[in-house]
Amino acid sequence: MEILSSFGNWCSGLSFGHGAGYGMSGWMPFHFGGILQLLVIGLIIYFTVRLFRRPDTGVRSDTSLDILKKRYASGEIDESIYTRMKDELR
């Protein structure tokens, strides 16, 4: 429970009515400090994930060797043509 109480006291000075004895805390049905905390933590997590995520480049294009392997596997070309073309590509 110490974690929850320290989480609740984390930004006690930044909300509308904490500690000052005035503000909107008397009539508001929820706690703005907690919402502010969740917003800040959520933004930190969001931007951290976006920073380390690798961008999706879309459809991966096949290399010429991949196309040659597919053609050999499907039976379009025989083994002698496959080895000759593979040697030429390298």
PyMOL Python script that loads the backbone (N, CA, C, O; Angstrom):
from pymol import cmd

cmd.read_pdbstr("""\
ATOM      1  N   MET A   1       0.802  -1.195   0.000  1.00  0.00           N
ATOM      2  CA  MET A   1       0.000   0.000   0.000  1.00  0.00           C
ATOM      3  C   MET A   1       0.850   1.267   0.000  1.00  0.00           C
ATOM      4  O   MET A   1       0.350   2.347  -0.315  1.00  0.00           O
ATOM      5  N   GLU A   2       2.132   1.145   0.350  1.00  0.00           N
ATOM      6  CA  GLU A   2       2.997   2.317   0.341  1.00  0.00           C
ATOM      7  C   GLU A   2       3.161   2.854  -1.077  1.00  0.00           C
ATOM      8  O   GLU A   2       3.291   4.061  -1.282  1.00  0.00           O
ATOM      9  N   ILE A   3       3.155   1.957  -2.045  1.00  0.00           N
ATOM     10  CA  ILE A   3       3.303   2.381  -3.438  1.00  0.00           C
ATOM     11  C   ILE A   3       2.111   3.231  -3.855  1.00  0.00           C
ATOM     12  O   ILE A   3       2.280   4.264  -4.503  1.00  0.00           O
ATOM     13  N   LEU A   4       0.904   2.801  -3.488  1.00  0.00           N
ATOM     14  CA  LEU A   4      -0.284   3.556  -3.861  1.00  0.00           C
ATOM     15  C   LEU A   4      -0.334   4.915  -3.171  1.00  0.00           C
ATOM     16  O   LEU A   4      -0.751   5.900  -3.780  1.00  0.00           O
ATOM     17  N   SER A   5       0.077   4.981  -1.930  1.00  0.00           N
ATOM     18  CA  SER A   5       0.043   6.267  -1.247  1.00  0.00           C
ATOM     19  C   SER A   5       1.104   7.214  -1.794  1.00  0.00           C
ATOM     20  O   SER A   5       0.868   8.418  -1.893  1.00  0.00           O
ATOM     21  N   SER A   6       2.275   6.678  -2.151  1.00  0.00           N
ATOM     22  CA  SER A   6       3.289   7.556  -2.736  1.00  0.00           C
ATOM     23  C   SER A   6       2.879   7.976  -4.145  1.00  0.00           C
ATOM     24  O   SER A   6       3.197   9.086  -4.570  1.00  0.00           O
ATOM     25  N   PHE A   7       2.182   7.112  -4.872  1.00  0.00           N
ATOM     26  CA  PHE A   7       1.663   7.486  -6.186  1.00  0.00           C
ATOM     27  C   PHE A   7       0.616   8.589  -6.065  1.00  0.00           C
ATOM     28  O   PHE A   7       0.563   9.486  -6.907  1.00  0.00           O
ATOM     29  N   GLY A   8      -0.201   8.533  -5.047  1.00  0.00           N
ATOM     30  CA  GLY A   8      -1.218   9.553  -4.833  1.00  0.00           C
ATOM     31  C   GLY A   8      -0.637  10.895  -4.417  1.00  0.00           C
ATOM     32  O   GLY A   8      -1.239  11.935  -4.683  1.00  0.00           O
ATOM     33  N   ASN A   9       0.506  10.889  -3.777  1.00  0.00           N
ATOM     34  CA  ASN A   9       1.138  12.130  -3.328  1.00  0.00           C
ATOM     35  C   ASN A   9       2.156  12.671  -4.326  1.00  0.00           C
ATOM     36  O   ASN A   9       2.817  13.668  -4.038  1.00  0.00           O
ATOM     37  N   TRP A  10       2.297  12.057  -5.460  1.00  0.00           N
ATOM     38  CA  TRP A  10       3.352  12.390  -6.414  1.00  0.00           C
ATOM     39  C   TRP A  10       3.280  13.829  -6.900  1.00  0.00           C
ATOM     40  O   TRP A  10       4.299  14.520  -6.911  1.00  0.00           O
ATOM     41  N   CYS A  11       2.110  14.296  -7.300  1.00  0.00           N
ATOM     42  CA  CYS A  11       2.024  15.680  -7.779  1.00  0.00           C
ATOM     43  C   CYS A  11       0.963  16.435  -6.985  1.00  0.00           C
ATOM     44  O   CYS A  11       0.008  16.971  -7.546  1.00  0.00           O
ATOM     45  N   SER A  12       1.148  16.464  -5.708  1.00  0.00           N
ATOM     46  CA  SER A  12       0.122  17.056  -4.839  1.00  0.00           C
ATOM     47  C   SER A  12      -0.022  18.552  -5.035  1.00  0.00           C
ATOM     48  O   SER A  12      -1.058  19.106  -4.667  1.00  0.00           O
ATOM     49  N   GLY A  13       0.952  19.224  -5.588  1.00  0.00           N
ATOM     50  CA  GLY A  13       0.847  20.663  -5.746  1.00  0.00           C
ATOM     51  C   GLY A  13       0.318  21.099  -7.094  1.00  0.00           C
ATOM     52  O   GLY A  13       0.084  22.292  -7.286  1.00  0.00           O
ATOM     53  N   LEU A  14       0.117  20.192  -8.041  1.00  0.00           N
ATOM     54  CA  LEU A  14      -0.225  20.582  -9.391  1.00  0.00           C
ATOM     55  C   LEU A  14      -1.711  20.510  -9.719  1.00  0.00           C
ATOM     56  O   LEU A  14      -2.120  20.954 -10.792  1.00  0.00           O
ATOM     57  N   SER A  15      -2.511  19.973  -8.843  1.00  0.00           N
ATOM     58  CA  SER A  15      -3.929  19.859  -9.179  1.00  0.00           C
ATOM     59  C   SER A  15      -4.680  21.105  -8.720  1.00  0.00           C
ATOM     60  O   SER A  15      -4.079  22.042  -8.194  1.00  0.00           O
ATOM     61  N   PHE A  16      -5.989  21.109  -8.921  1.00  0.00           N
ATOM     62  CA  PHE A  16      -6.769  22.318  -8.697  1.00  0.00           C
ATOM     63  C   PHE A  16      -6.928  22.709  -7.233  1.00  0.00           C
ATOM     64  O   PHE A  16      -6.980  23.901  -6.933  1.00  0.00           O
ATOM     65  N   GLY A  17      -7.007  21.760  -6.319  1.00  0.00           N
ATOM     66  CA  GLY A  17      -7.294  22.167  -4.969  1.00  0.00           C
ATOM     67  C   GLY A  17      -6.439  21.547  -3.896  1.00  0.00           C
ATOM     68  O   GLY A  17      -6.830  21.552  -2.729  1.00  0.00           O
ATOM     69  N   HIS A  18      -5.293  21.018  -4.241  1.00  0.00           N
ATOM     70  CA  HIS A  18      -4.461  20.336  -3.258  1.00  0.00           C
ATOM     71  C   HIS A  18      -3.726  21.308  -2.365  1.00  0.00           C
ATOM     72  O   HIS A  18      -3.073  22.235  -2.844  1.00  0.00           O
ATOM     73  N   GLY A  19      -3.830  21.101  -1.104  1.00  0.00           N
ATOM     74  CA  GLY A  19      -2.994  21.765  -0.132  1.00  0.00           C
ATOM     75  C   GLY A  19      -3.268  23.242   0.081  1.00  0.00           C
ATOM     76  O   GLY A  19      -2.807  23.796   1.079  1.00  0.00           O
ATOM     77  N   ALA A  20      -3.976  23.892  -0.783  1.00  0.00           N
ATOM     78  CA  ALA A  20      -4.153  25.333  -0.641  1.00  0.00           C
ATOM     79  C   ALA A  20      -5.429  25.677   0.105  1.00  0.00           C
ATOM     80  O   ALA A  20      -5.548  26.793   0.611  1.00  0.00           O
ATOM     81  N   GLY A  21      -6.383  24.771   0.194  1.00  0.00           N
ATOM     82  CA  GLY A  21      -7.616  25.048   0.894  1.00  0.00           C
ATOM     83  C   GLY A  21      -8.643  25.767   0.037  1.00  0.00           C
ATOM     84  O   GLY A  21      -9.699  26.146   0.542  1.00  0.00           O
ATOM     85  N   TYR A  22      -8.370  25.961  -1.216  1.00  0.00           N
ATOM     86  CA  TYR A  22      -9.318  26.604  -2.123  1.00  0.00           C
ATOM     87  C   TYR A  22      -9.233  25.902  -3.477  1.00  0.00           C
ATOM     88  O   TYR A  22      -8.392  25.026  -3.677  1.00  0.00           O
ATOM     89  N   GLY A  23     -10.070  26.275  -4.362  1.00  0.00           N
ATOM     90  CA  GLY A  23     -10.053  25.667  -5.680  1.00  0.00           C
ATOM     91  C   GLY A  23     -11.325  24.906  -5.949  1.00  0.00           C
ATOM     92  O   GLY A  23     -12.353  25.151  -5.318  1.00  0.00           O
ATOM     93  N   MET A  24     -11.257  24.000  -6.866  1.00  0.00           N
ATOM     94  CA  MET A  24     -12.441  23.294  -7.330  1.00  0.00           C
ATOM     95  C   MET A  24     -12.607  21.925  -6.687  1.00  0.00           C
ATOM     96  O   MET A  24     -13.495  21.173  -7.089  1.00  0.00           O
ATOM     97  N   SER A  25     -11.795  21.578  -5.716  1.00  0.00           N
ATOM     98  CA  SER A  25     -11.853  20.230  -5.159  1.00  0.00           C
ATOM     99  C   SER A  25     -13.109  19.996  -4.338  1.00  0.00           C
ATOM    100  O   SER A  25     -13.464  18.839  -4.113  1.00  0.00           O
ATOM    101  N   GLY A  26     -13.796  21.024  -3.883  1.00  0.00           N
ATOM    102  CA  GLY A  26     -14.959  20.841  -3.046  1.00  0.00           C
ATOM    103  C   GLY A  26     -16.170  20.324  -3.786  1.00  0.00           C
ATOM    104  O   GLY A  26     -16.969  19.587  -3.208  1.00  0.00           O
ATOM    105  N   TRP A  27     -16.334  20.688  -5.052  1.00  0.00           N
ATOM    106  CA  TRP A  27     -17.557  20.297  -5.739  1.00  0.00           C
ATOM    107  C   TRP A  27     -17.317  19.373  -6.927  1.00  0.00           C
ATOM    108  O   TRP A  27     -18.281  18.921  -7.545  1.00  0.00           O
ATOM    109  N   MET A  28     -16.070  19.078  -7.266  1.00  0.00           N
ATOM    110  CA  MET A  28     -15.798  18.197  -8.406  1.00  0.00           C
ATOM    111  C   MET A  28     -15.928  16.739  -7.973  1.00  0.00           C
ATOM    112  O   MET A  28     -15.464  16.372  -6.894  1.00  0.00           O
ATOM    113  N   PRO A  29     -16.554  15.906  -8.802  1.00  0.00           N
ATOM    114  CA  PRO A  29     -16.790  14.514  -8.404  1.00  0.00           C
ATOM    115  C   PRO A  29     -15.568  13.621  -8.538  1.00  0.00           C
ATOM    116  O   PRO A  29     -15.621  12.468  -8.111  1.00  0.00           O
ATOM    117  N   PHE A  30     -14.484  14.095  -9.106  1.00  0.00           N
ATOM    118  CA  PHE A  30     -13.297  13.250  -9.247  1.00  0.00           C
ATOM    119  C   PHE A  30     -12.045  14.050  -8.941  1.00  0.00           C
ATOM    120  O   PHE A  30     -12.109  15.260  -8.722  1.00  0.00           O
ATOM    121  N   HIS A  31     -10.942  13.394  -8.926  1.00  0.00           N
ATOM    122  CA  HIS A  31      -9.685  13.946  -8.458  1.00  0.00           C
ATOM    123  C   HIS A  31      -8.822  14.343  -9.657  1.00  0.00           C
ATOM    124  O   HIS A  31      -8.345  13.473 -10.385  1.00  0.00           O
ATOM    125  N   PHE A  32      -8.617  15.642  -9.869  1.00  0.00           N
ATOM    126  CA  PHE A  32      -7.844  16.113 -11.022  1.00  0.00           C
ATOM    127  C   PHE A  32      -6.368  15.762 -10.913  1.00  0.00           C
ATOM    128  O   PHE A  32      -5.712  15.574 -11.937  1.00  0.00           O
ATOM    129  N   GLY A  33      -5.832  15.668  -9.718  1.00  0.00           N
ATOM    130  CA  GLY A  33      -4.425  15.301  -9.551  1.00  0.00           C
ATOM    131  C   GLY A  33      -4.143  13.907 -10.067  1.00  0.00           C
ATOM    132  O   GLY A  33      -3.117  13.671 -10.704  1.00  0.00           O
ATOM    133  N   GLY A  34      -5.049  12.984  -9.794  1.00  0.00           N
ATOM    134  CA  GLY A  34      -4.883  11.613 -10.290  1.00  0.00           C
ATOM    135  C   GLY A  34      -4.976  11.542 -11.799  1.00  0.00           C
ATOM    136  O   GLY A  34      -4.252  10.780 -12.440  1.00  0.00           O
ATOM    137  N   ILE A  35      -5.876  12.342 -12.370  1.00  0.00           N
ATOM    138  CA  ILE A  35      -6.005  12.377 -13.828  1.00  0.00           C
ATOM    139  C   ILE A  35      -4.744  12.965 -14.445  1.00  0.00           C
ATOM    140  O   ILE A  35      -4.274  12.489 -15.478  1.00  0.00           O
ATOM    141  N   LEU A  36      -4.198  13.993 -13.817  1.00  0.00           N
ATOM    142  CA  LEU A  36      -2.964  14.598 -14.312  1.00  0.00           C
ATOM    143  C   LEU A  36      -1.807  13.608 -14.241  1.00  0.00           C
ATOM    144  O   LEU A  36      -0.997  13.532 -15.165  1.00  0.00           O
ATOM    145  N   GLN A  37      -1.728  12.856 -13.160  1.00  0.00           N
ATOM    146  CA  GLN A  37      -0.685  11.851 -13.025  1.00  0.00           C
ATOM    147  C   GLN A  37      -0.801  10.799 -14.113  1.00  0.00           C
ATOM    148  O   GLN A  37       0.192  10.451 -14.751  1.00  0.00           O
ATOM    149  N   LEU A  38      -2.008  10.288 -14.330  1.00  0.00           N
ATOM    150  CA  LEU A  38      -2.205   9.266 -15.353  1.00  0.00           C
ATOM    151  C   LEU A  38      -1.907   9.807 -16.749  1.00  0.00           C
ATOM    152  O   LEU A  38      -1.371   9.089 -17.593  1.00  0.00           O
ATOM    153  N   LEU A  39      -2.250  11.056 -16.992  1.00  0.00           N
ATOM    154  CA  LEU A  39      -1.968  11.670 -18.281  1.00  0.00           C
ATOM    155  C   LEU A  39      -0.472  11.799 -18.520  1.00  0.00           C
ATOM    156  O   LEU A  39       0.010  11.484 -19.608  1.00  0.00           O
ATOM    157  N   VAL A  40       0.263  12.255 -17.524  1.00  0.00           N
ATOM    158  CA  VAL A  40       1.714  12.407 -17.672  1.00  0.00           C
ATOM    159  C   VAL A  40       2.381  11.054 -17.870  1.00  0.00           C
ATOM    160  O   VAL A  40       3.231  10.915 -18.749  1.00  0.00           O
ATOM    161  N   ILE A  41       2.019  10.061 -17.081  1.00  0.00           N
ATOM    162  CA  ILE A  41       2.603   8.731 -17.209  1.00  0.00           C
ATOM    163  C   ILE A  41       2.236   8.123 -18.558  1.00  0.00           C
ATOM    164  O   ILE A  41       3.080   7.502 -19.203  1.00  0.00           O
ATOM    165  N   GLY A  42       0.994   8.294 -18.990  1.00  0.00           N
ATOM    166  CA  GLY A  42       0.573   7.781 -20.283  1.00  0.00           C
ATOM    167  C   GLY A  42       1.333   8.414 -21.433  1.00  0.00           C
ATOM    168  O   GLY A  42       1.713   7.724 -22.379  1.00  0.00           O
ATOM    169  N   LEU A  43       1.559   9.721 -21.364  1.00  0.00           N
ATOM    170  CA  LEU A  43       2.320  10.401 -22.416  1.00  0.00           C
ATOM    171  C   LEU A  43       3.771   9.947 -22.444  1.00  0.00           C
ATOM    172  O   LEU A  43       4.357   9.798 -23.516  1.00  0.00           O
ATOM    173  N   ILE A  44       4.351   9.726 -21.270  1.00  0.00           N
ATOM    174  CA  ILE A  44       5.727   9.229 -21.220  1.00  0.00           C
ATOM    175  C   ILE A  44       5.823   7.857 -21.858  1.00  0.00           C
ATOM    176  O   ILE A  44       6.744   7.603 -22.634  1.00  0.00           O
ATOM    177  N   ILE A  45       4.892   6.967 -21.546  1.00  0.00           N
ATOM    178  CA  ILE A  45       4.891   5.621 -22.134  1.00  0.00           C
ATOM    179  C   ILE A  45       4.660   5.694 -23.632  1.00  0.00           C
ATOM    180  O   ILE A  45       5.335   5.002 -24.393  1.00  0.00           O
ATOM    181  N   TYR A  46       3.719   6.520 -24.068  1.00  0.00           N
ATOM    182  CA  TYR A  46       3.399   6.640 -25.501  1.00  0.00           C
ATOM    183  C   TYR A  46       4.612   7.096 -26.306  1.00  0.00           C
ATOM    184  O   TYR A  46       4.945   6.494 -27.327  1.00  0.00           O
ATOM    185  N   PHE A  47       5.271   8.158 -25.847  1.00  0.00           N
ATOM    186  CA  PHE A  47       6.404   8.677 -26.610  1.00  0.00           C
ATOM    187  C   PHE A  47       7.627   7.781 -26.512  1.00  0.00           C
ATOM    188  O   PHE A  47       8.438   7.752 -27.438  1.00  0.00           O
ATOM    189  N   THR A  48       7.783   7.045 -25.407  1.00  0.00           N
ATOM    190  CA  THR A  48       8.876   6.092 -25.304  1.00  0.00           C
ATOM    191  C   THR A  48       8.686   4.950 -26.291  1.00  0.00           C
ATOM    192  O   THR A  48       9.640   4.538 -26.951  1.00  0.00           O
ATOM    193  N   VAL A  49       7.475   4.437 -26.399  1.00  0.00           N
ATOM    194  CA  VAL A  49       7.196   3.360 -27.353  1.00  0.00           C
ATOM    195  C   VAL A  49       7.390   3.853 -28.778  1.00  0.00           C
ATOM    196  O   VAL A  49       7.971   3.143 -29.600  1.00  0.00           O
ATOM    197  N   ARG A  50       6.917   5.054 -29.086  1.00  0.00           N
ATOM    198  CA  ARG A  50       7.096   5.598 -30.438  1.00  0.00           C
ATOM    199  C   ARG A  50       8.550   5.840 -30.768  1.00  0.00           C
ATOM    200  O   ARG A  50       8.950   5.715 -31.926  1.00  0.00           O
ATOM    201  N   LEU A  51       9.350   6.185 -29.775  1.00  0.00           N
ATOM    202  CA  LEU A  51      10.762   6.448 -30.003  1.00  0.00           C
ATOM    203  C   LEU A  51      11.516   5.179 -30.383  1.00  0.00           C
ATOM    204  O   LEU A  51      12.387   5.212 -31.252  1.00  0.00           O
ATOM    205  N   PHE A  52      11.187   4.058 -29.737  1.00  0.00           N
ATOM    206  CA  PHE A  52      11.938   2.828 -29.950  1.00  0.00           C
ATOM    207  C   PHE A  52      11.308   1.884 -30.958  1.00  0.00           C
ATOM    208  O   PHE A  52      11.909   0.859 -31.278  1.00  0.00           O
ATOM    209  N   ARG A  53      10.138   2.183 -31.467  1.00  0.00           N
ATOM    210  CA  ARG A  53       9.495   1.314 -32.452  1.00  0.00           C
ATOM    211  C   ARG A  53      10.117   1.555 -33.823  1.00  0.00           C
ATOM    212  O   ARG A  53      10.323   2.698 -34.231  1.00  0.00           O
ATOM    213  N   ARG A  54      10.412   0.468 -34.526  1.00  0.00           N
ATOM    214  CA  ARG A  54      10.950   0.594 -35.870  1.00  0.00           C
ATOM    215  C   ARG A  54       9.788   0.840 -36.832  1.00  0.00           C
ATOM    216  O   ARG A  54       8.749   0.189 -36.728  1.00  0.00           O
ATOM    217  N   PRO A  55       9.957   1.763 -37.755  1.00  0.00           N
ATOM    218  CA  PRO A  55       8.862   2.050 -38.684  1.00  0.00           C
ATOM    219  C   PRO A  55       8.623   0.885 -39.644  1.00  0.00           C
ATOM    220  O   PRO A  55       9.556   0.216 -40.088  1.00  0.00           O
ATOM    221  N   ASP A  56       7.366   0.668 -39.945  1.00  0.00           N
ATOM    222  CA  ASP A  56       6.995  -0.379 -40.886  1.00  0.00           C
ATOM    223  C   ASP A  56       7.206   0.142 -42.299  1.00  0.00           C
ATOM    224  O   ASP A  56       6.660   1.180 -42.673  1.00  0.00           O
ATOM    225  N   THR A  57       7.992  -0.572 -43.075  1.00  0.00           N
ATOM    226  CA  THR A  57       8.300  -0.109 -44.424  1.00  0.00           C
ATOM    227  C   THR A  57       7.294  -0.603 -45.452  1.00  0.00           C
ATOM    228  O   THR A  57       7.446  -0.336 -46.644  1.00  0.00           O
ATOM    229  N   GLY A  58       6.288  -1.306 -45.013  1.00  0.00           N
ATOM    230  CA  GLY A  58       5.280  -1.784 -45.955  1.00  0.00           C
ATOM    231  C   GLY A  58       5.642  -3.150 -46.517  1.00  0.00           C
ATOM    232  O   GLY A  58       6.205  -3.991 -45.817  1.00  0.00           O
ATOM    233  N   VAL A  59       5.318  -3.358 -47.770  1.00  0.00           N
ATOM    234  CA  VAL A  59       5.540  -4.649 -48.412  1.00  0.00           C
ATOM    235  C   VAL A  59       7.031  -4.826 -48.680  1.00  0.00           C
ATOM    236  O   VAL A  59       7.698  -3.938 -49.210  1.00  0.00           O
ATOM    237  N   ARG A  60       7.525  -5.979 -48.305  1.00  0.00           N
ATOM    238  CA  ARG A  60       8.933  -6.294 -48.531  1.00  0.00           C
ATOM    239  C   ARG A  60       9.106  -6.772 -49.959  1.00  0.00           C
ATOM    240  O   ARG A  60       8.417  -7.698 -50.389  1.00  0.00           O
ATOM    241  N   SER A  61      10.001  -6.165 -50.690  1.00  0.00           N
ATOM    242  CA  SER A  61      10.236  -6.590 -52.068  1.00  0.00           C
ATOM    243  C   SER A  61      11.228  -7.738 -52.076  1.00  0.00           C
ATOM    244  O   SER A  61      12.203  -7.734 -51.323  1.00  0.00           O
ATOM    245  N   ASP A  62      10.980  -8.707 -52.918  1.00  0.00           N
ATOM    246  CA  ASP A  62      11.850  -9.872 -53.021  1.00  0.00           C
ATOM    247  C   ASP A  62      13.116  -9.514 -53.775  1.00  0.00           C
ATOM    248  O   ASP A  62      13.095  -8.721 -54.716  1.00  0.00           O
ATOM    249  N   THR A  63      14.211 -10.107 -53.350  1.00  0.00           N
ATOM    250  CA  THR A  63      15.448  -9.932 -54.083  1.00  0.00           C
ATOM    251  C   THR A  63      15.435 -10.839 -55.304  1.00  0.00           C
ATOM    252  O   THR A  63      14.571 -11.706 -55.431  1.00  0.00           O
ATOM    253  N   SER A  64      16.378 -10.642 -56.186  1.00  0.00           N
ATOM    254  CA  SER A  64      16.426 -11.462 -57.405  1.00  0.00           C
ATOM    255  C   SER A  64      16.702 -12.923 -57.077  1.00  0.00           C
ATOM    256  O   SER A  64      16.212 -13.816 -57.767  1.00  0.00           O
ATOM    257  N   LEU A  65      17.482 -13.174 -56.030  1.00  0.00           N
ATOM    258  CA  LEU A  65      17.748 -14.554 -55.639  1.00  0.00           C
ATOM    259  C   LEU A  65      16.494 -15.217 -55.077  1.00  0.00           C
ATOM    260  O   LEU A  65      16.271 -16.405 -55.308  1.00  0.00           O
ATOM    261  N   ASP A  66      15.671 -14.463 -54.340  1.00  0.00           N
ATOM    262  CA  ASP A  66      14.404 -15.009 -53.838  1.00  0.00           C
ATOM    263  C   ASP A  66      13.470 -15.379 -54.987  1.00  0.00           C
ATOM    264  O   ASP A  66      12.817 -16.422 -54.954  1.00  0.00           O
ATOM    265  N   ILE A  67      13.410 -14.526 -55.993  1.00  0.00           N
ATOM    266  CA  ILE A  67      12.557 -14.801 -57.157  1.00  0.00           C
ATOM    267  C   ILE A  67      13.055 -16.039 -57.891  1.00  0.00           C
ATOM    268  O   ILE A  67      12.263 -16.868 -58.339  1.00  0.00           O
ATOM    269  N   LEU A  68      14.374 -16.157 -58.011  1.00  0.00           N
ATOM    270  CA  LEU A  68      14.953 -17.328 -58.676  1.00  0.00           C
ATOM    271  C   LEU A  68      14.633 -18.606 -57.912  1.00  0.00           C
ATOM    272  O   LEU A  68      14.311 -19.626 -58.521  1.00  0.00           O
ATOM    273  N   LYS A  69      14.716 -18.562 -56.590  1.00  0.00           N
ATOM    274  CA  LYS A  69      14.376 -19.733 -55.775  1.00  0.00           C
ATOM    275  C   LYS A  69      12.908 -20.121 -55.935  1.00  0.00           C
ATOM    276  O   LYS A  69      12.580 -21.305 -56.008  1.00  0.00           O
ATOM    277  N   LYS A  70      12.027 -19.121 -55.991  1.00  0.00           N
ATOM    278  CA  LYS A  70      10.602 -19.412 -56.179  1.00  0.00           C
ATOM    279  C   LYS A  70      10.338 -20.036 -57.547  1.00  0.00           C
ATOM    280  O   LYS A  70       9.544 -20.969 -57.666  1.00  0.00           O
ATOM    281  N   ARG A  71      11.001 -19.523 -58.568  1.00  0.00           N
ATOM    282  CA  ARG A  71      10.819 -20.081 -59.915  1.00  0.00           C
ATOM    283  C   ARG A  71      11.319 -21.519 -59.986  1.00  0.00           C
ATOM    284  O   ARG A  71      10.701 -22.355 -60.645  1.00  0.00           O
ATOM    285  N   TYR A  72      12.436 -21.820 -59.312  1.00  0.00           N
ATOM    286  CA  TYR A  72      12.960 -23.190 -59.289  1.00  0.00           C
ATOM    287  C   TYR A  72      12.032 -24.107 -58.493  1.00  0.00           C
ATOM    288  O   TYR A  72      11.803 -25.254 -58.877  1.00  0.00           O
ATOM    289  N   ALA A  73      11.505 -23.598 -57.388  1.00  0.00           N
ATOM    290  CA  ALA A  73      10.612 -24.412 -56.561  1.00  0.00           C
ATOM    291  C   ALA A  73       9.293 -24.693 -57.260  1.00  0.00           C
ATOM    292  O   ALA A  73       8.705 -25.758 -57.077  1.00  0.00           O
ATOM    293  N   SER A  74       8.823 -23.739 -58.065  1.00  0.00           N
ATOM    294  CA  SER A  74       7.549 -23.972 -58.757  1.00  0.00           C
ATOM    295  C   SER A  74       7.713 -24.815 -60.019  1.00  0.00           C
ATOM    296  O   SER A  74       6.718 -25.254 -60.595  1.00  0.00           O
ATOM    297  N   GLY A  75       8.953 -25.050 -60.458  1.00  0.00           N
ATOM    298  CA  GLY A  75       9.184 -25.897 -61.625  1.00  0.00           C
ATOM    299  C   GLY A  75       9.292 -25.136 -62.932  1.00  0.00           C
ATOM    300  O   GLY A  75       9.301 -25.757 -63.995  1.00  0.00           O
ATOM    301  N   GLU A  76       9.374 -23.837 -62.891  1.00  0.00           N
ATOM    302  CA  GLU A  76       9.502 -23.045 -64.115  1.00  0.00           C
ATOM    303  C   GLU A  76      10.854 -23.270 -64.785  1.00  0.00           C
ATOM    304  O   GLU A  76      10.955 -23.288 -66.012  1.00  0.00           O
ATOM    305  N   ILE A  77      11.882 -23.441 -63.972  1.00  0.00           N
ATOM    306  CA  ILE A  77      13.217 -23.649 -64.517  1.00  0.00           C
ATOM    307  C   ILE A  77      13.798 -24.934 -63.942  1.00  0.00           C
ATOM    308  O   ILE A  77      13.409 -25.368 -62.858  1.00  0.00           O
ATOM    309  N   ASP A  78      14.736 -25.543 -64.676  1.00  0.00           N
ATOM    310  CA  ASP A  78      15.357 -26.772 -64.179  1.00  0.00           C
ATOM    311  C   ASP A  78      16.631 -26.442 -63.406  1.00  0.00           C
ATOM    312  O   ASP A  78      16.995 -25.276 -63.247  1.00  0.00           O
ATOM    313  N   GLU A  79      17.303 -27.497 -62.926  1.00  0.00           N
ATOM    314  CA  GLU A  79      18.442 -27.306 -62.035  1.00  0.00           C
ATOM    315  C   GLU A  79      19.625 -26.645 -62.725  1.00  0.00           C
ATOM    316  O   GLU A  79      20.305 -25.817 -62.118  1.00  0.00           O
ATOM    317  N   SER A  80      19.883 -26.993 -63.971  1.00  0.00           N
ATOM    318  CA  SER A  80      21.038 -26.414 -64.664  1.00  0.00           C
ATOM    319  C   SER A  80      20.850 -24.901 -64.877  1.00  0.00           C
ATOM    320  O   SER A  80      21.791 -24.126 -64.705  1.00  0.00           O
ATOM    321  N   ILE A  81      19.651 -24.496 -65.244  1.00  0.00           N
ATOM    322  CA  ILE A  81      19.375 -23.065 -65.417  1.00  0.00           C
ATOM    323  C   ILE A  81      19.440 -22.352 -64.067  1.00  0.00           C
ATOM    324  O   ILE A  81      19.941 -21.231 -63.971  1.00  0.00           O
ATOM    325  N   TYR A  82      18.932 -23.011 -63.031  1.00  0.00           N
ATOM    326  CA  TYR A  82      18.960 -22.419 -61.685  1.00  0.00           C
ATOM    327  C   TYR A  82      20.389 -22.166 -61.223  1.00  0.00           C
ATOM    328  O   TYR A  82      20.709 -21.068 -60.768  1.00  0.00           O
ATOM    329  N   THR A  83      21.244 -23.167 -61.336  1.00  0.00           N
ATOM    330  CA  THR A  83      22.636 -22.979 -60.881  1.00  0.00           C
ATOM    331  C   THR A  83      23.370 -21.951 -61.731  1.00  0.00           C
ATOM    332  O   THR A  83      24.161 -21.173 -61.196  1.00  0.00           O
ATOM    333  N   ARG A  84      23.131 -21.924 -63.049  1.00  0.00           N
ATOM    334  CA  ARG A  84      23.780 -20.946 -63.917  1.00  0.00           C
ATOM    335  C   ARG A  84      23.344 -19.532 -63.550  1.00  0.00           C
ATOM    336  O   ARG A  84      24.178 -18.634 -63.434  1.00  0.00           O
ATOM    337  N   MET A  85      22.057 -19.335 -63.369  1.00  0.00           N
ATOM    338  CA  MET A  85      21.549 -18.003 -63.047  1.00  0.00           C
ATOM    339  C   MET A  85      21.986 -17.566 -61.645  1.00  0.00           C
ATOM    340  O   MET A  85      22.266 -16.391 -61.410  1.00  0.00           O
ATOM    341  N   LYS A  86      22.041 -18.535 -60.713  1.00  0.00           N
ATOM    342  CA  LYS A  86      22.499 -18.219 -59.364  1.00  0.00           C
ATOM    343  C   LYS A  86      23.954 -17.783 -59.368  1.00  0.00           C
ATOM    344  O   LYS A  86      24.323 -16.840 -58.667  1.00  0.00           O
ATOM    345  N   ASP A  87      24.776 -18.457 -60.145  1.00  0.00           N
ATOM    346  CA  ASP A  87      26.187 -18.060 -60.255  1.00  0.00           C
ATOM    347  C   ASP A  87      26.323 -16.676 -60.904  1.00  0.00           C
ATOM    348  O   ASP A  87      27.200 -15.899 -60.527  1.00  0.00           O
ATOM    349  N   GLU A  88      25.477 -16.377 -61.858  1.00  0.00           N
ATOM    350  CA  GLU A  88      25.528 -15.069 -62.514  1.00  0.00           C
ATOM    351  C   GLU A  88      25.099 -13.946 -61.568  1.00  0.00           C
ATOM    352  O   GLU A  88      25.623 -12.834 -61.638  1.00  0.00           O
ATOM    353  N   LEU A  89      24.155 -14.241 -60.694  1.00  0.00           N
ATOM    354  CA  LEU A  89      23.685 -13.236 -59.744  1.00  0.00           C
ATOM    355  C   LEU A  89      24.721 -12.922 -58.678  1.00  0.00           C
ATOM    356  O   LEU A  89      24.773 -11.802 -58.169  1.00  0.00           O
ATOM    357  N   ARG A  90      25.532 -13.890 -58.343  1.00  0.00           N
ATOM    358  CA  ARG A  90      26.540 -13.675 -57.303  1.00  0.00           C
ATOM    359  C   ARG A  90      27.710 -13.042 -57.920  1.00  0.00           C
ATOM    360  O   ARG A  90      28.694 -12.763 -57.235  1.00  0.00           O
TER     361      ARG A  90
END
""", "prot")
cmd.dss("prot")
cmd.show_as("cartoon", "prot")
cmd.util.cbc("prot")
cmd.orient("prot")
